[in-house]
Amino acid sequence: MHGPGCRSPFLEIPTTEQDPLQLLADRQEDAQELHEQDPEVLIVDDEPESLALLRRSLRSRYAVVEARSGPEGLGCLARHPVRVIVADQRMPGMTGVAFLSQAARRYPRAQRILVTAYTEVEGLIEAINAARVFGYVTKPWHPDELLRLVERAAQTCRLLELNKRLIRDLMEKNRRLQDLLEETRRLETERIRAERWAALGRMAGMVAHDLKNPLTAIQLQAGLLKEGEVPERLQDRSIQSILDQVARMRRRVEELLLFGKPRDIRSSARLYPIPALIRSLEEAFRDLCREAGVRLEWTLGYTGSCWIQAGQIYRVLENLIQNALDAVEQGGEIRVVTEELDHREVVIRVADSGPGIPPEIESSLFQPFATWNKPDGTGLGLAIVKKIVEEHGGRVWQQRDVLSGACFHMTLPREPPEEKDAQLQG
């Protein structure tokens, strides 16, 4: 509690055993340097006796600078960045409120205390509004009360200074962080560019390797035909060999184009019956599986339609079934299952009884140019599968199912995206 001669209408700082500056302990040294470098208190009074009393009351704790008028006080503030100003109200020429008002505008950091003999509410309101005083002392005042008020004002100023420094440090650290983020983005851009060039190099090497062998075979067969060294009974076989190699090269080029070109399937997708798609695949693989001695089973748990580009989804399932056929030995089994996942999606599974996916390649299974145990593979098959399924708004993953080998799961939308969005909003 304050005595009758000392009031602080502007700011109250609790007087506890812990110094509030301890909350900013890491900046205590800065506060000490400021205390040692600058006078902390400016006292302004036109009466020498009152000025001397203020000086004696404060100089034991603070570096004090004094002035005998408002204009002289403003001059002192220009030379000495003090923390606390103590000014008498009754001064000739410039009152204490007028002086503190100018000080507040020019040096807002310094905390202002008014010494007054007035007790009228109007005078105090003017001091608070115009000069934004930290507190006031009414005459006669006690030195201890004045010291406590000045101490709180000085602590407030120090906290403001430290807060300013902390904000400045924070802004500097934020600037450095922004620089680091920019550098990180630059490095990430360079990394992506390097990876793209590396991928382009791998693709070029893959294309060169894949086209070299069939071109060599075509060159050999064409040369023999040209020189007439192929018996007439074998010419049809040589021509068919050339056509087969051309078809092989065409498939490689189509895969590269399909992988590299983004597609918007919305303009060409439509509701297509899943059983019709399955029947086409069954006809395509029936003889192949019979010749390989592999049992191919179809379980249609879902017999409705999906919103798809039928040719693209046919290619996806053709790729997955062919991979399963390559992996399964004679006497093995391939199982294709369709199920309704929910009212929005259908899941199709292609499972086989082969050896399964090795753990060391599971993480890179759908990445381009990742191939395993297929000497003539391009490494684009599953990457194209993933690309097509995701372009349809679906998902694809590998997770072992009822059979012992691999099992690929893919989801497809049952309806157009517009209808799905409308249902979600509803």
QUIHU-V587064 format. One line per field, one symbol per residue. phi: phi as a letter, one per 40 degrees, with the letter a starting at -180 (. if undefined). burial: I if it has 16 or more other ideal C-beta (glycine too) atoms within 10 Angstrom, else O. A space follows every 10 residues. Layout:
BEGIN
phi = ???
burial = ???
END
This chain:
BEGIN
phi = .ccccabbcc abbccbcccd cccbccbccc cccccccbcc bbbbaccdcc cccccccbcc bbcbbbabac dccccccccb cccbbbbccc bcgbcccccc ccccccbccc cbbbbaccbc cccccccccc bfccaabccc bcdcccdccc cccccccccc cccccccccc cccccccccc cccccccccc cccccccccc cccccccccc cccccccccc cccccccgcc ddcbcccccc cccccccccc cccccccccc bcbbcccbca cbccdccccc ccccbccccc ccgbcbbbbc cbbcbbcacd cccdcccccc cccccccccd gcabbbbbac cacbbbbbbb babccgccdc bccbdbccgc bafbdcccgb dcccdccccc ccgbbaabad bcccccabbb bbccacdccc cccccc
burial = OOOOIIOIOI OOOOOOOOOO OOOIOOIOOO IOOIOOOOII IIIIIIOOOO IOIIIOIIOO OIIIIIIOII OOIIOIIOOO IIIIIIIIIO IOOIIIIIII IIIIOOIOOI IIIIIIOIOO OOIIOIIIOO IIIIIIIIOO IOOOIIIIII OIIIIIIIIO IIOOOOOOOO OOOOOOOOOO OOOOOOOOOO OOOOOOOOOO OOIOOIOOOI OOOIOOOIOO IOOOOOOOOI OOOOOOOIOO IIOOIOOIIO OIOOIIOIIO OOOOIOOOIO OIOIOOIIOO IOOOIOOOIO OIOIOIOOOO OIOOIIIIII OIIIIIIOII IOIIIOIIOO OIIIIIIIOO OOOOIIIIII IIIIOIIOOO OOOOIIOIII IOOOOOIIII IIIIIIIIIO IIIIOIOOOO IOIOIIIIII IIIIIOOOOI OOOOOO
END
